[in-house]
Amino acid sequence: MPKIITDQNLRLLIDTLAGEGKRVIGPKAVGTLTLYEPLASAEELSLGELPRRSAKETFFPLCENILTYEKSSSGTRVHDIDPARFPETVLIGARPCDVAAAPVLDAVFSWDFKDEFFLERRRKTTIIGLACTTADDACFCTAVGLSPADTKGSDLFLTPLAGGTYRCDVISDKGEALLTAHAGLFAEADAGEPVPLAEPQLAPLDLDRIKAWLDTHFEDPLWEEIAARCAGCGACAFLCPACHCFDISDEGSEKQGARRKHWDACGFGKFTYHASGHNPREVQPHRYRNRIMHKFKYYHDKFGQRLCTGCGRCIRACPVGIDIAQIIDDINNK
């Protein structure tokens, strides 16, 4: 049965979790932006708008060491980074478009190689999702099969009610365990009136039809047309909750340093650059084609899921106004 929690108790929950030694991450005002950041106290929680960057950084940091090394007169020592050191975490107030990406990423990070850096963070994180009550003209979750109240990926899910309370639905065993451990902060659900949910403007698209077109249009004038504007800056990939490309590089000196895993993007000119000097995606049309193909064809071919949750961040951030929702809508209508 659903429970209810007041805004006051939700904030008390944050302080309680932090007092238990857990890392609590949620939307936080940082200068003029709202970002998913560690919360030192409940006062920092800011639920008014979609954070500028996605919540994937909770599991997949922008940059991290995977080992360190040091050389001395007695020899060279290599120190592995133990994923077991990652703290128990609660991600709170995450929007459905961000939360839905987590199980999508699970597929690739647990595929042929088990990425324990990602997977250990996932195992140790409980996600409290929050329904959206506002949407701008860049939001298009409904177009890709999700909704402003989608519970995919959440462990607990909050729906705002009139009067400053939230209905809390248990979605997983993790969510049940958190609620049980803090049962005193929750009450039995009553018939509170839900706050009207957001209404993204783009209607649901036929994603199978879009994939069918992509299956047969690896070569098409569309890629040249789009890429004529693309600056290859990578902002779309870095803000996306589902993009996950990364590189590994060694940084330091002969004496000491680290092997680091850091984000990369298929829109960058050197992303596929070979040591031989050959680049199979040497021009931007090839790179933007890969972006669309990966999201709506390749990932589905491999894992049966789409690599887009309709958050709209790439649309808002693109310096040249490329609109991925418009692109797939145009493909849907071909």
PyMOL commands that set and color helices and strands:
alter all, ss='L'
color gray80, all
select helices_A, chain A and resi 7-19+42-44+55-58+83-85+96-99+101-109+116-123+141-144+173-181+183-185+207-215+221-227+235-239+284-303+313-317+324-332
alter helices_A, ss='H'
color red, helices_A
select strands_A, chain A and resi 3-6+23-30+33-38+63-72+75-80+89-94+125-130+156-161+165-170+187-188+246-252+256-263
alter strands_A, ss='S'
color yellow, strands_A
deselect
rebuild
show_as cartoon
